[in-house]
Amino acid sequence: MTNSLSRRALFAGGASALALGALTACSSPGRGSTSRSGTRTVSYWLWDSNQLPAYQAVADAFHRENPDITVKITQLGWNDYWTKLTAGFIAGTAPDVFTDHLTKFPQYSDLDVLYKLDELDATKGIRDADYQSGLAELWKGKDGHRYGSPKDWDTIAMFYDRKAMAKADVSDADLADLEWNPDDGGSFERMLAHLTVDSKGRRGDERGFDKHDVAVYGISSNGSGGDGFGQTQWSPFTGSIDWFYTNENPWGDKFRYDEKVVQDTLAWYYRLAEKGYMAKYGVFSTTTGPDVQLGSGKCALSFNGSWMIGTYLGMEDLDIAVAPTPVGPVGHRASMFNGLGDSITKQAKDPEAAAKWVAYLGSDAAQTIVGKAGIVFPARPAGTEAAVASFRKRGLDVSAFTRQVEEKTTFLFPVTRNPADVQALLQPAFDDVYANGKSITTLTGINEQVNTLLALT
């Protein structure tokens, strides 16, 4: 649909309006900025405020080993982060290093605003085998060069409150042994029915249940149809039918939403809202996430990623536990296996100093510091082990997340060219199914449009 040159023009044109309001914040340390003395400075951006203390500890450890290099950290909220990063690329005020996402880096590498890590001395030795299987490969562009160093990984599981489950006479073992299918939903749907309660206290599996007046939903909603990837919504189900988004990964050039097996699965998923077991579109806003719904007692099972563990543990008056995703019709459970990385911008004033910082971020030493903080699962096995031990000390068994990796029931996030354009086509189509009851077969037409886009890039 667009060639490389016009994509650059679209990038500049789409961001220019944002740049006027964002440049001031980009050109000076934002909220959460910190610095240490040194003769060389590396600016580093991240978006998760929960991880800021851990990464400041990493920066301090790095500075002790490299006293001539200062690392200045800036934390910005998710939406502001990408807006200001885009504006920074245009205005020449981008950070030296930033936390990158798999949905973003293909476009950035196409726009030639990132360094190839395998062409910088400090990072050219990054090895795929040093990280959890499959993570490092995802950060290689279509040209074969590496654009990101793996920092962490995540899988999906079901959070719940043990006290609420006790009232429903549901045990941890019950939740760990669920299965589903697209025909009648299996024991998983029966569990959702039992956990759903209307305003008069009648459960979804009891006579008289009013699906139009629900007080507690069995399963959380994300407020949207799933943006085309459904990571914390329907991806555990589409993954457990042995279906994948694209014909190959990374860099597939054909999506597969036109296949009957995935359309049947998605139709079953959205029918949960019609039955009252999941909130319909508009009941919760996109800012009332699964964590908020569980914390307020509006849902019983909250599907979410391992990066949210700290948030759930911080909920007062809840006895948080985690169960694995249900087993699918092909005999195994499944979870998307995603991860963040660190990238170096071509605006870095001292690329080799930036590369030293990125290499350190990807080391056992740094990732063990992050793991001990008990917030995310770092990408290196040593960091993962430190995180598991930290969560255990806080009273949470996180095996629902880690077993997917150990049992090899994960599937990787789909990486394609032009991810922003792909999502711009997919998201409204999925929202139309969820919000307006459009037939699931409409995804066939959208699938053709996406494949046409990928064929022309």
Salt bridges, closest charged atoms under 4 A:
ASP60 OD1 - ARG36 NE 3.17
ASP68 OD2 - ARG40 NH1 3.13
ASP96 OD1 - LYS349 NZ 3.52
ASP110 OD2 - ARG7 NH2 3.34
ASP110 OD2 - ARG417 NE 2.90
ASP112 OD1 - LYS346 NZ 2.75
ASP118 OD2 - HIS145 ND1 3.17
GLU119 OE2 - HIS145 NE2 3.92
ASP121 OD1 - LYS124 NZ 3.50
ASP128 OD2 - LYS140 NZ 2.92
ASP128 OD1 - ARG146 NH2 2.74
ASP130 OD1 - ARG127 NH2 2.70
ASP172 OD2 - ARG162 NE 2.92
GLU189 OE2 - LYS275 NZ 2.60
ASP198 OD2 - ARG202 NE 2.90
ASP205 OD2 - HIS194 ND1 3.01
ASP242 OD1 - HIS332 NE2 2.90
GLU259 OE2 - ARG256 NE 2.69
ASP264 OD2 - LYS260 NZ 2.64
ASP319 OD1 - ARG162 NH1 3.76
ASP342 OD2 - LYS151 NZ 3.07
ASP350 OD2 - ARG40 NE 2.77
ASP364 OD1 - ARG380 NE 2.69
GLU407 OE2 - ARG403 NH2 3.24
ASP432 OD2 - LYS438 NZ 3.09
